[in-house]
Structures are given as C-alpha cells and as structure tokens.
C-alpha cells in the first residue's frame, strides 16, 4: 500500500514536471510568435489575427501557470485531466494556426501529429489512452474548421480557391477523410509503442523494487551476522581468560607439583589460548570497524615516532630471522590521529613483513610528508610476495594465501588495518610480485584542517 502511494506520488510529480515544461515551451513559442508578428509588421503585413493567436496561447498558458503555482497538491486524475485540458487547448491553437496559414493549403497540419506523439510519450501508462483523446479533438477541430470555412461562417485566409463549390466540397471531403484516418492510424501506432515502452518500464521498476528489497534483506542478514560475531566474541572472552588463568596456576606449580612434560603441554595450551583470544579480539575489532562503532581518539601525534615505536617493538623478531630493517622517515611529522590504532597498523604490516620474509631478507619502513596531501607511509619486504591473482583479495576478511604452519593467522590483520586507515579518512593499498616481495602503502590526511 505504501509502495503504491509512493509510486503514485512519483507519477504525479513526473506529470507535474512535464506540465511545467509545457508551460515554459508555450511561453517560448509566444515569444517567437511575437517576434514574427513584429517582424511581419515591419514588412507591412501585420495581421491582427496572428496577434490574436499569440494572445490566445498566452492567456490560457498564463491560466495554466497560475493553477500550477497556486495548487500545491494534485490527485493523480486531477493532474491528468488538467494536463489533458491544456493539451486540448493546444490542439485548438494548432487549428487556429492552420486556419490563418492557408486552411486547406496550410503546411501545419502535421502539428496535430506532433501533439499525438508528445501526449503518447510524455505521459505514463495511466494515460497512454490520451493519444486517442488528442486524435479525437484534432479530428473534431479540423473538420469543424473545414466546415465553418466552407459555410463562410468564418472569413477565409490564405490562397483563394478557384474551385467550384462542388469541387471544393470533394476536396474538403477527401482532406477530412485522409486527415482523420491518418490521426487515428498514427494515434494507434503511438499508443502501441507507448504501451510497449511503459510495459518495459513497469517491468524494470518491478525488478528494481525486488532488487532493493533483496538488498535490504541482505543488509539485515549482514547486520545480524555482525551482531552475532560481536556478541559471541564478547561472551567467549571471559571464560577464555578464566581458563588461561587456571592453566597458568597449574603450570606455575601453585596447585601442586607438575612434570616437565605436563608443563610443556600446558605451555602449548596457553599459547593456543592466546592465539584464540587474539582472534576473538580481531573479530570484535573488525565488527566494530565495519559498523563504524570503533571510537577513534584523535590527537596531534608525531607519526614518525609511532613508526619508530613499532620498529623497536618488532626488531627482536626481525633479528631472530636475520632480517635487516631500514627506516626512512623524518624527525617529526605531525598528524591528527589515534596513536594506538596507527601503531597497530604499523605493527600489523611489520609483523606480516617479518612473517612472510625468508631469512636474511630486507625490510624497509618509510614515511613521506606530502604537505597538503597528507602523509604516505609504507612497509616493504623482500619476502615471498603475493601473486597478481591474489593481490586484489588481500584486504578481504579471513583471506590467507600462505598456508605454512608457522605463519598461522586469522587473515584479519590487513582488513583491520585498512579499516583503521579508512576511518581516519585515508586509504591503503599494496603492490607485490610473487617471489620478489611486497610493499604495503597507506596515505593519511594530516587532519585538523580536513576535519
Ligand atoms: P594473517 O593473519 O594471515 O597474516 P593478514 O590479513 O595480515 O592475515 O594477511 C592476509 C594474507 O595476506 C596472509 O595470509 C598472507 O597470505 C598475505 N600477506 C600479508 N602480508 C604479506 C606480505 N608482506 N607478504 C606476502 N604475503 C602477505
């Protein structure tokens, strides 16, 4: 029901807009008509009747304009009837034009057909039928004109006919039959095309609506899933920390003697619990980032100092693999950011660089001040690299390409990192060549003036 209401409102708005454009077009024609009348008067052929036509159009168009401005709310049939009335007045104006430009000989009778086309394609399916209304009134006005002129009810303009009244009658009869049949043939063709077009439009609108509904459903499911992941991770964290504490108590011998074998086993259990806790934390973070509920505590920070801290923190790990770590950044580059989160990004990238490098490799961390454009940071390595096939998927959740046992990870680090950078208004991307190494780059706005 609400959908139907919405559709009708859209339809009314559409017809109203076309009604307005018709008013503007008529004004333009009135101006053109006036120019022609004035031009004609210079040539000495001012005919009051031309001016009368222009005034006639101006007056009823002005009335249309007044109604348009005064009436704010239209019903669907209200606006269709109103528009039809003014279209019929247009047909009357065309008949007037034909009358003053040569009657039977007037070249303007095709304007009736133009009106039929405009009414057929200018409206929606509700009023495709309007082409027949226009065809009907065209026929009535045109034949009325022929009749009135023949009976000398109205004076004749244009070429004087040298036909006998019998010949004139035959000519009028032929013309009347020909034009009326043309009107209705033409109207039928336009009606058919208009219906066809509307049918396609309706089908498209229906499909569009279904797609939008499916999208909404998907969004709901996605929200539910995020909520579930977030709740589950939250609930699992507490029992997990209790288990961890208990294992620590046993391992440290506080509850009685343990053998070294038992201690080894408990140690492995503990590190697996740590890993599980890390994964749970990452899951919580990713759901916060995706729902944009991760709170950033932005402050002016020296990003060089943050990068330095990350390098210092991971240096022992790098040295244990005999990796050389080179840094390229100035002393002080201030940005407005959440220092903890940016530190996390550097740590994630550096951890990966170490994890996915072979012994004796080379890691480089750099920051470049881009002035107005912000800062660009990178972490590169000479490690195993990523294939061109895998590269576009690298920032997706749970994506892992290196399945080596010692490189166990949840495949969330990069999506969290990119999420953090994007929440700061920046962007992150990677370039890599399989077997040669990778470079992860991110750019951040400096903040303050951009916020
Ligand atoms: P993970 O915890 O598995 O490291 P990430 O999201 O950090 O999760 O990384 C996703 C995947 O991207 C990794 O499993 C690995 O296949 C690939 N990857 C990330 N960083 C690098 C890198 N520096 N060199 C090669 N591959 C990488």
Boltz pocket constraint, residues with backbone or C-beta under 6 A from the ligand:
constraints:
  - pocket:
      binder: B
      contacts: [[A, 348], [A, 349], [A, 352], [A, 353], [A, 356], [A, 381], [A, 383], [A, 384], [A, 385], [A, 386], [A, 394], [A, 396], [A, 399], [A, 400], [A, 401], [A, 402], [A, 407], [A, 408], [A, 409], [A, 410], [A, 411], [A, 412], [A, 413], [A, 414], [A, 415], [A, 437], [A, 438]]
      max_distance: 6.0
